[in-house]
Amino acid sequence: VLLEPIMKLEVVTPAENTGDIMGDLNRRRGQMEGIDERAGSQIVKAKVPLSEMFGYVTTLRTITSGRASSTMEFNNYAETPKSIAEEVLKKVKA
């Protein structure tokens, strides 16, 4: 059993970019936890595996033309999906 770190992510974004951000987080195996509003901005909350977050800030800047920001902190460890674990083990054995 392989465990992977899961990060708690908050993205502060203009409302018009919320859908694109949620779509990108879904592609990164993110689990949406909700959307709040603060000072006219949308706050997207999700939990995402750390391994899927590399390059995220660059993607976020591209999606929002630099108008969004994010914070991330460790949340917990979770079991890696079988297909991904098998891929990692193949690379380690090679």
One Martini backbone bead per residue (centre of mass of N, CA, C, O) as a GRO file, in nm:
protein
   94
    1VAL     BB    1   0.094   0.039   0.026
    2LEU     BB    2   0.041   0.365  -0.086
    3LEU     BB    3   0.116   0.690   0.021
    4GLU     BB    4  -0.032   1.022   0.002
    5PRO     BB    5  -0.030   1.351   0.001
    6ILE     BB    6  -0.278   1.578   0.123
    7MET     BB    7  -0.409   1.887   0.017
    8LYS     BB    8  -0.507   2.201   0.117
    9LEU     BB    9  -0.705   2.417  -0.094
   10GLU     BB   10  -0.695   2.773  -0.182
   11VAL     BB   11  -0.886   2.980  -0.409
   12VAL     BB   12  -0.856   3.310  -0.529
   13THR     BB   13  -1.122   3.435  -0.746
   14PRO     BB   14  -1.276   3.524  -1.000
   15ALA     BB   15  -1.583   3.421  -1.099
   16GLU     BB   16  -1.517   3.360  -1.413
   17ASN     BB   17  -1.291   3.119  -1.316
   18THR     BB   18  -1.418   2.883  -1.151
   19GLY     BB   19  -1.470   2.656  -1.363
   20ASP     BB   20  -1.174   2.622  -1.461
   21ILE     BB   21  -1.057   2.549  -1.186
   22MET     BB   22  -1.231   2.301  -1.129
   23GLY     BB   23  -1.141   2.141  -1.378
   24ASP     BB   24  -0.840   2.128  -1.305
   25LEU     BB   25  -0.876   1.985  -1.029
   26ASN     BB   26  -1.008   1.731  -1.143
   27ARG     BB   27  -0.757   1.647  -1.318
   28ARG     BB   28  -0.595   1.637  -1.020
   29ARG     BB   29  -0.782   1.473  -0.815
   30GLY     BB   30  -0.985   1.656  -0.692
   31GLN     BB   31  -1.175   1.757  -0.396
   32MET     BB   32  -1.448   1.917  -0.345
   33GLU     BB   33  -1.565   2.151  -0.070
   34GLY     BB   34  -1.615   2.444  -0.196
   35ILE     BB   35  -1.782   2.774  -0.209
   36ASP     BB   36  -1.693   3.105  -0.151
   37GLU     BB   37  -1.737   3.446  -0.037
   38ARG     BB   38  -1.497   3.730  -0.075
   39ALA     BB   39  -1.482   4.042  -0.165
   40GLY     BB   40  -1.592   3.943  -0.468
   41SER     BB   41  -1.473   3.659  -0.432
   42GLN     BB   42  -1.373   3.336  -0.493
   43ILE     BB   43  -1.363   3.032  -0.287
   44VAL     BB   44  -1.177   2.752  -0.350
   45LYS     BB   45  -1.224   2.423  -0.215
   46ALA     BB   46  -0.968   2.163  -0.170
   47LYS     BB   47  -0.844   1.827  -0.230
   48VAL     BB   48  -0.496   1.741  -0.314
   49PRO     BB   49  -0.253   1.583  -0.447
   50LEU     BB   50   0.071   1.667  -0.447
   51SER     BB   51   0.158   1.528  -0.723
   52GLU     BB   52  -0.060   1.732  -0.882
   53MET     BB   53   0.078   2.035  -0.803
   54PHE     BB   54   0.277   2.058  -1.014
   55GLY     BB   55   0.243   2.369  -1.178
   56TYR     BB   56  -0.012   2.523  -1.070
   57VAL     BB   57   0.055   2.828  -1.062
   58THR     BB   58   0.093   2.859  -1.365
   59THR     BB   59  -0.191   2.768  -1.445
   60LEU     BB   60  -0.345   2.978  -1.280
   61ARG     BB   61  -0.233   3.226  -1.426
   62THR     BB   62  -0.338   3.147  -1.705
   63ILE     BB   63  -0.644   3.120  -1.645
   64THR     BB   64  -0.645   3.431  -1.483
   65SER     BB   65  -0.427   3.642  -1.562
   66GLY     BB   66  -0.311   3.673  -1.251
   67ARG     BB   67  -0.587   3.699  -1.044
   68ALA     BB   68  -0.494   3.457  -0.873
   69SER     BB   69  -0.479   3.268  -0.563
   70SER     BB   70  -0.288   3.044  -0.339
   71THR     BB   71  -0.328   2.788  -0.085
   72MET     BB   72  -0.124   2.542   0.097
   73GLU     BB   73  -0.183   2.239   0.299
   74PHE     BB   74  -0.153   1.996   0.499
   75ASN     BB   75  -0.373   1.713   0.583
   76ASN     BB   76  -0.302   1.408   0.464
   77TYR     BB   77  -0.310   1.064   0.424
   78ALA     BB   78  -0.345   0.848   0.131
   79GLU     BB   79  -0.440   0.618  -0.074
   80THR     BB   80  -0.325   0.504  -0.359
   81PRO     BB   81  -0.415   0.437  -0.647
   82LYS     BB   82  -0.357   0.150  -0.809
   83SER     BB   83  -0.261   0.258  -1.089
   84ILE     BB   84  -0.045   0.450  -0.970
   85ALA     BB   85   0.114   0.252  -0.795
   86GLU     BB   86   0.205   0.068  -1.030
   87GLU     BB   87   0.365   0.286  -1.182
   88VAL     BB   88   0.568   0.347  -0.958
   89LEU     BB   89   0.680   0.058  -0.922
   90LYS     BB   90   0.795   0.031  -1.208
   91LYS     BB   91   1.002   0.265  -1.181
   92VAL     BB   92   1.159   0.152  -0.938
   93LYS     BB   93   1.242  -0.127  -1.076
   94ALA     BB   94   1.401   0.010  -1.331
   0.00000   0.00000   0.00000
